Amino acid sequence: NQYDSSRHSSAMSRPTRHYSVESSHNSSTSTASLHSEPLEQSHFEGSSEQPLQSRFKYSVNSRPPPTPPQDDGLRGVVLIQGTAEDLLSLHKLQRDIFELRFSDSGVTVDMLHLLDDIIQDKQIVRLIFEDCEVEDWDMFADIVEQCTTVSHLGFRGSNVGDEGAVRISRLLSSCGHVASLDLVQCRVGCSGIAALGVALMQNNTLKSLNLSKNPFKSKGAVLFFRALKGGKTSLQYLSLASTCCGSTEVVMMLCALLLRNPTLSHLNLNTTGLKDNAVTLLAESLVHNTHLNSLCLSDNLLSDGSAHEVAVTLADKNRLHHVDLSYNRMTAKGLYVLIQSSTVHNRVTRMDLKGNNATPRQHKDLVRILEDLALVGTVVL
């Protein structure tokens, strides 16, 4: 699931677990590691004969590297937790690498030199740095710019900061092959997010941007949306969960973007401090927006007033089919209004209302209503 749920953000930054496994392509016991986070089926194109969890994924640790696996024809995942010498051993692999993931390590200049060779040779598509320190951002950006196979960059939990964000922004301005950027919890401040907004004015390939859990202030968010409003972007997914984007000033700039943007289909504003007046502004902008499919407003300060605004919005000619209003302050009255709206507008495929302020008895009554209306599974309480 690509949506970023702020209530489960702790799971995103959990340490990677490794397990000793026996390769399904070799009868002897291997010292390789199986990454605990499975990839989607589409990540291994043209090969569906085996369960995903049993496929061999080669890992390099700080110990002497194990014997590389035989070429199995699959594009796998390689996890790096060692040194430049460990990275050098990847040349022994007799297959392409779909995803190269650095975890909890310092990415030195020596490692970047080796990465420059490997990234071209192994046709890497996803390049991920989790909880890492990149020593030279200019060098890193030059490497990525020259490798046109890389379509996803992930830095979740890494110390990117404004310096790294500005350099990544210049990369986005000049390259046309990066489609997805994950900057969750990367210490990006006002100048970093403002630079990203300017870069997106000149970029028509980035489809997904996750800026959740960064410390930029309202001023930086306003600059970001002002830049986006002034140009055309290709963004389809934008997550700003656990940021300062709940202020009225920021929401007004976001609404101006929604009125003009023809591509944005998924918007995540979980845990941003949104209040009812902000939802009123969002609802008014969505009256004229026919592109947004998913709206996540979980863990905010929304009451029954917001419930009525969302219900009215669903009655208009928009395309919302997924709405997340969980863990807010709505009473049974507001929840009932939302349930009724989902019966009238059958394009809604999922509405999440759990964790609101209905009493246990009211909750049972609402569940009974869902069962009578055959909405169990569509509406979640």
Secondary structure, DSSP 4 states (H G I P E B T S, - for coil): -----GGGHHHHTSPPP--B---TT-SS----B--SSPPPGGGSTT--SS-GGGS---EE-SSPPPPPPP--S--EEEEE-S-HHHHHGGGG-SS-EEEEEEESSEE-HHHHHHHHHHHHHTT--EEEEES-EES-HHHHHHHHHH-TT--EEE-TTS--HHHHHHHHHHHHHH-S---EEE-TTS---HHHHHHHHHHHHT-S---EEE-TT----HHHHHHHHHHHHTS-----EEE-TTSSTTSHHHHHHHHHHHHH-SS--EEE-TTS---HHHHHHHHHHHTT-----EEE--SS---HHHHHHHHHHHHSS----EEE--SS---HHHHHHHHHHHHH-TT--EEE-TTSS--HHHHHHHHHHHHHTT-BTTEE-
